[in-house]
Amino acid sequence: MQNNASAGIFTTQFWLLGLSSFLFSSSFNMLIPELPGYLSTMGGGDYKGAIIGLFTLTAGLSRPFSGRLTDRIGRVPVMAFGSLVCFVCGFLYPVFTTVMPFLLLRLVHGFSTGFKPTGTSAYVADIVPANRRGEAMGIHGMCMGVGSAFGPAIGSLISQAFSLNALFYTSSFFAFLSIAILLNMKETLKEKQRLSVDAFKITRRDIFEPDVLSPALITFLCYFGYGAVSTVTPDFSTYLGLTNRGYYFMVFTLFSILIRLFAGKISDQHGRMPVTIAGCCVLTCAMIITGYADSITLFLIGAAFFGMAMGILSPVLSAWTVDLSGDNNRGRAIATMFISLEAGIGLGAFLSAGLFKNQRENLPLVFFSMAGFALAALAYTVTIYQFKKRRTRAV
C-alpha cells in the first residue's frame, strides 16, 4: 500500500480528497436547517424525525454494499457515486413538493453518505502511514467539518436572500464540484475487479465485521445525540430567537474542527480508548447543557461542547476501526462502523422527534435522554479499557 512508502500525509491526493469531502459535506449539510420548516409548509410537521431518520436508514442499509464495492472495484468509484446522488437529489427537491414524495427523496438522498464516506475512509487509510492514522483522520475530518460548519449557515442565508430552490440548486453545484475532483484522483486499490452481479451479493460478514465490535458499539451509542441535534435544534433555535437556524451547527462544527487537530494525534500517541473516554465525558456534558439551555448563550455553549465531543470521537473511532482491520477487509470494517453510526443517528432522530412532539417544554427530556446513551458509551469504554489494562499486567 502507499502508506508504507512515505512517512508523510500532506500529499496532493490527501488535500484533493479533503477538498472533495468539504464540497460533499457542504452539499447535504446546507439543507438541514431549512428542511424541517420546508416539510411543515407541506403539512408534514409531524414527520420531522423522518428527515434525518430516513436519510440515515438508507445510508445504513447501503453500507454493506459500499464496503464490499470499496474492496472490489475501488475507492474512487464508490466516492463518486455518493457525490452523484447529492447532485441528482438537489435538482429533485423543487419537483417533490408534497410530503410523501419529499420523504421518498430523503430516503434516496441517504445513499450519498452511505457510499462517499466509506470509500473516503478507506482511501485515507491507504495513503497515510499507520502511526499517523489518527492524525490523518482528524485532519480529513476537519475538511468535512468545515463543510458541516459553513454549509448550514450558508444554506440559511441563500434561502433567506433568494429562495429554497436556489438553495437546492446550490447544493447540487457543490456536489458536482466534488465529483469533478474525484474523477481526477488516482485509485489506491491495488487488485481491482470488474463490476459484476457478484459484487452485490451480501453475506452476513459484509454486514457486520466482528473484529470492530467495540468501536462500532461506542459509535452507535454516541451518535444518538447527533440524531437528536439534527432533528430538534432548528426548532430549538427558533424558540430562542435565532433567526439563522444554521448558527448552532456552525458553532458546534467550528469547535469540532479545532479539537480534531489534536484529538487524532493524541490518540496516536496515547491510545484510542483513553481519548474515547474523554470524548464520551464531553458528549454527556454537551447533552446536559443543551437540555438546560434557556438562552442563546447557553444553547451555543452546548453547541461548543457537542462540537468538541464529536471532534474527539469521530477521528479516534475511525482510526480505532482501521487499526482493527486488515487491507483485505478495510472497506467492510469501515462500513460496519458507519452502519452503527447511521443506526445511532437514525434512531436518535426518531426517538427525539417522538419525545419532542413539537412541544418546547419537552426539549429537556430529549437531551437528557441522549445524555443517557452517552453515559452508556462511557461505561462500556471504561469497562473494556480496565479489562485491557488488567490483561496487559497479567501478561
C-alpha positions, -999 to +999 in steps of 0.1 A: +000+000+000+011+036-005+012+043+032+042+021+036+061+041+010+060+075+027+060+088+062+041+120+051+004+126+050+003+160+033+003+148-003-016+163-032-040+133-032-047+139+005-056+176+000-077+169-031-096+143-012-101+169+016-114+195-009-138+170-024-151+160+011-155+197+020-177+202-010-197+170-004-203+178+032-214+213+024-238+200-003-260+180+020-255+199+053-266+232+039-301+217+035-305+205+071-316+238+089-343+246+063-358+212+057-379+210+089-396+242+081-400+232+045-417+200+055-440+219+078-452+241+050-462+209+032-483+199+062-458+173+073-447+188+107-453+155+125-427+138+103-397+159+111-379+129+126-381+113+092-359+140+076-328+126+093-342+092+101-350+081+065-317+096+053-297+076+077-318+045+072-308+043+035-272+053+044-270+024+069-286-002+046-262+008+018-231+004+039-226-033+033-227-027-004-204+003-003-180-016+018-179-046-005-176-024-036-149-004-020-128-035-015-136-048-050-140-021-077-121+007-060-123+036-036-128+064-063-160+049-080-177+045-046-169+080-036-180+094-069-213+076-067-220+091-033-214+126-046-235+119-077-265+111-055-263+146-039-260+162-073-292+145-086-312+150-054-306+187-053-324+190-086-353+169-075-362+187-043-380+215-061-400+189-080-411+168-050-433+194-031-457+171-012-450+151+019-447+115+007-425+123-024-403+145-003-398+117+023-390+093-005-364+117-019-348+119+016-347+081+015-328+082-018-306+110-007-292+088+021-273+067-005-249+097-007-235+093+028-238+055+026-212+055-002-189+086-001-175+084+035-169+046+032-147+050+002-131+081+016-120+065+049-105+035+030-087+059+007-072+079+036-061+047+053-044+036+020-023+068+016-011+075+052+013+056+075-003+036+102+014+056+130-002+088+118-036+074+111-055+092+139-039+125+129-048+120+092-084+111+101-086+142+123-073+165+096-095+150+069-124+152+093-116+189+097-123+193+059-156+176+063-162+197+094-157+230+076-184+219+052-206+209+081-200+243+098-205+267+070-229+246+049-259+251+072-252+288+078-247+295+040-278+274+033-299+296+055-285+328+040-292+316+005-327+305+014-335+339+031-318+360+004-331+341-026-353+310-023-354+274-012-350+264-049-318+284-051-306+265-020-313+232-036-295+241-069-265+254-049-264+220-031-262+203-065-235+226-077-213+218-047-218+181-053-208+185-090-175+201-080-169+172-056-174+147-084-151+166-108-122+164-082-127+127-076-126+118-113-091+132-115-077+112-085-056+081-086-071+049-075-054+033-045-070-002-045-043-025-060-063-055-071-094-041-086-122-063-100-148-055-127-182-045-115-204-076-116-236-090-101-214-109-076-202-077-061-238-071-048-242-104-031-241-095+005-232-120+032-236-117+070-199-109+072-204-079+048-230-065+072-210-069+104-173-072+109-169-087+144-133-075+147-145-039+151-173-046+176-160-022+203-156+010+182-189+001+164-209-002+196-195+030+210-202+048+177-238+036+178-244+049+214-226+082+209-244+092+177-279+091+192-271+126+203-262+136+167-296+124+155-313+145+182-293+176+174-300+174+137-338+169+143-348+193+170-321+221+172-337+240+142-369+244+162-349+250+194-331+279+176-365+294+166-378+292+202-347+311+215-349+338+188-321+327+165-332+337+130-304+318+113-310+282+123-276+273+110-257+290+139-259+261+162-244+238+135-217+264+127-206+267+164-205+230+170-186+223+139-161+251+144-152+236+178-152+202+162-126+214+137-104+229+164-103+197+185-098+174+156-064+189+150-053+174+183-075+145+192-064+121+165-027+129+171-031+124+208-048+090+203-018+080+180+005+087+210-016+076+240-041+051+227-077+052+213-095+042+245-084+069+269-092+096+243-126+079+236-134+081+273-127+118+273-149+122+243-178+104+260-175+126+290-176+158+269-206+144+250-225+138+282-219+173+293-230+187+259-263+170+261-270+181+297-260+217+290-282+218+259-311+203+278-309+231+304-305+259+278-329+287+283-309+314+265-290+317+232-257+319+251-262+286+270-276+270+238-244+279+219-222+268+248-239+234+245-231+235+208-195+241+215-193+212+239-211+190+214-185+201+187-156+192+210-172+158+217-177+150+180-142+163+172-127+139+196-149+109+189-151+109+151-114+106+141-105+084+171-133+059+165-125+059+128-088+053+134-096+026+160-118+008+135-090+009+108-065-003+135-085-035+139-089-042+102-066-055+075-060-044+039-085-071+026-114-062+048-109-025+054-139-014+034-161-039+053-147-028+087-153+008+079-188+000+066-196-017+099-187+014+118-207+036+096-237+012+098-235+017+136-232+054+131-262+057+108-283+034+131-275+057+161-283+089+142-315+074+127-328+060+160-318+092+178-337+112+152-369+092+155-366+090+193-360+127+197-389+136+174-412+112+194-401+128+227-403+163+214-438+162+199-433+198+186-437+210+222-410+233+236-413+220+272-403+185+260-368+197+248-350+190+281-363+154+281-349+149+246-314+159+255-313+143+290-323+111+272-294+115+248-270+121+277-281+086+289-268+070+257-235+089+261-231+076+296-237+041+284-209+045+258-187+059+286-194+029+309-187+004+282-154+021+271-142+023+307-150-014+313-131-027+282-102-003+289-099-016+325-101-052+312-073-045+287-051-030+314-056-060+337-048-084+309-017-065+299-004-066+335-011-103+337+009-109+306 
